[in-house]
Amino acid sequence: MDAASAVRVGALFGITENNMRVTLTRLQAADLLNLIDRGFYALGQQGQALAEEVGAWRSIEQQVGSWQGEWVGLLTHTQAKRDRKAQRVTARALKMLGMQAITNDFYLRPNNFSAGVGYVRTHLHSLGVDPSAPVFKVAQFDSDMEDKARDLWPVTELEARYQQGILDIEQALERLPKLSLKDAAKESYLVGDSALQQLVFDPLLPAPLINESLRQAFRAKVQEYDQIGEQIWLQFLRESS
């Protein structure tokens, strides 16, 4: 994207040109963007890795298999406690992989990806988790620890958000045809962004821990909205150029 288009997009949300250009510079410094020509940007190495993880929401359900009651564990004791940037990166990666702390420096998620522990290990490392942090299979907890593990995620809240999310998107789909192109672009971004955040940070819990069908129905509804929103934004960018 060129900087001028980024400025126009920022204006749609009340962001000043100066703030947008400062942000572009900061994203470049963080290797999230690369300046490929004067005023033109592409994703940097870190930006590409993050974009791949975020973009996986469309197909991630295909990576989920049946759950046999085992877990994936991660120990973060090797993480430098005073390195705040590394701590933030690790926290984001843990959230994106749906991992929760069961004890200090010991994180878990159900081992329900078809590719097993290796899938989680690869994605944690690609998101910036210290490669020396052990990632391993966990099985045969005692009954107390097993109960504690199964209660790490707010399942009732997650299911309620799936249901509300489906309703919100259905209502948003009814509104879009009545909006101007500018208003439709803004609303489709805000509604889509909220839904995508929910999916990107969804822990992808297996049955019987959660209602998988409800999550899949929500994801399908987001995909429908995303396709319509993409067309709106392509038109908005063409007409704004």
N, C-alpha and C positions, 0 to 999 in steps of 0.2 A: 504494500500500500504506500502511496505517496503521502507526504506530510500534509499537503493541502487537503486531501480527502479525510485524513485523521482529524484535522482541525474542523472540517464541516461536521463530522460525526460528533465531535466533542461539543460543538455548538448546539446540537440537537438536545443535549442533556445539560446545557447551561455551563459547560466547561469553557473557560476562556482560552484564546489561542496561545497565550503565554504559558498557561498551565499545561496545555496539551504538549507543547514543544518541550517544556522542561521534563515532562513525563517520558516522552520519546527518548530524550537524552539519558534519563535514568535507566530505562529499560535496556538501552544499548550498553550502558556500563555494566549491567547485570547479566549480559550475554543472553538476554531474552529476545533482543532484536539485533540485527546487523544492518549497518548503513551500506547498501550495495551500490548506490549512486547518489548524487546530490539530491536530497529530499526524498529518496526512495528507500523503503525498509523491507526486510524479510525477517523471518524468525531466525534467531541465533540458535546455537547448539542447545542451550538450556531451554529456550523457548520451544524448540522442536520436540524435545523430550517431554516437556509438560503438555504440549498440544497433543501429542500422541496418546498420553494417558487420559487427558480430558476427552478427546475424540472417540476413545474406546467405548463410551457409553452406548453407542449405537449397536455394538455387537457383543458386548461383554457377557450377556446372558448365555451366549453360545459357549463361553468358557466355563460355565458353571455346571458341575456334575452332581451326582447324588452324594449325600453325606453319610459316611460310615462311622461317625462319632469321634473321629480324630481331630486334632487341632494343629495349627501352624503356630510355632512360638518364635519370639524374637527377644533377644537380650540386648539392651542398650547401655550396659555398664561401660562399654568402651568409648561411648560418646563423651567428648570433652564438655564438662558441665558449664564452663565459662564461655564457651563459644556460642553466643546468642544466635548468630546467623545459622549455624549448624543445627541448633536446637529448633529453630523455626522450620527449617527444611525437613528435619526428621518428623516434627509434629504434623506437618502437612502430608508427608508420605504415609505416616501411620493412619491418618484420617482417611486418605484416599484408598488405602487397602483395607479399611474397616477393622483395624486392630485396636484393641482396648487393653489397658493395664489391669492385670489380675493381681500382681504384687509390684513392688518397686522395681523398675527397670525390666519387667517381664511382661511382654505383650502377647495377646492371643487373637486368633480368628479361627473360625471353623475351616478345616481342610477340605473344602468343597469345590475347588477349582479342578477341572479335568486334568490339568498338567501338574497338579500337586504342589508340593512345597517349592519346587523350582520356579513355578510361576510367580509365587509371592516374593521369593528371594530376588529374582531378576527385576521385578518391578520396584521393589523397595530400593534396590541399589541404583536403578536408573533415575529414581526420583531424588537421589542424593543421600540416602542413608549410608552411614559408614560401612564400607565393604567388610570390615573386620567384625561387625556385629553378627553374632551367630543367628541363623535362621534354620529351624529344624522342626521335625514332626514331633508331636506330643500325643501320648496315648496313655490310657489306664490311670487317670486321676483317681484319687479316693473319692468317695461319694460327696463329701463336703466341698472339695475343690471343684468337682464336676458341676455341682449345683451352682457354685459361685461363677464358674465360667459361662454357664448357660444364661445367667442373669446379667451379663456385662452390658448388653445392648437394650435400649429403650424400645422394645418390640411394639408395645401398645401405641406409643407415640409414632413410630415409623409407619405402622399400618394406617393410623388415622391420617397421616400426611399423604399417603398414597391416595386414600379416598378423597381427601380435600383437593389434592392436586388434580385428579381427574375432573372434579367438578369445576375447579378454577379454569382449566384449559378449555373445557366445553363452553363455558361462558365467554371466555376470551375469543374463541373461534366465532361465536355469534356476533361479537362486537366488530371484528376486523373489517368486514365489508362495508361498515357504516362510517369508517374513519377516513380522513384524508391520508395521502401517502406518507406525509411527514409524521402524523400522529400514529399511523399504523406501524411505521418503522420503529418509533420510540416504544410503543406499547409491546410490540412483538419481541423487542429486545428485553424489556424489563420482565415480562412474563416468562419468556424463554430462559433468561438468565437464572431466575429463581428456580425453575424446574430443573435446569441442567445442574445447578449446584446440588440440588437434592439427589440427583442420580449419580453425579461424579463422586459424591461423598457417601453414597449408600453402601452399607457394609456387605450387601449381597449375602444375607444370611440364608441358610438352607431350611427347608422343612425338616423337622417339625418345629424349628425355632420360630418360624415366621410364615405368613401366608404368601408363598412365592407367586401364586397366580395374580394376586392383587398388585404386587410390584410389577409384574410383567404387563398387566393392563395399563398401569400408569406409564410405563416406558413406551408402550405402543402409542398412547395418546400424545406423549411428548414428541415422538417421532413424526406424527401427523402434523403437529403444530410447527415443528422445526422446518419441515419441508415448505410449508406455506410462508413462514417467516423468512426463509432464505430467498424466495422469489421476491418478496417485498423489499428486502435489503438490496438485492441486485438492481431492482428498478430504481430505488432511492439513490444509490450511488451513481447510476448512469445519468439520472436526471439532474443530479447535483454537480456533475463534473462540467 
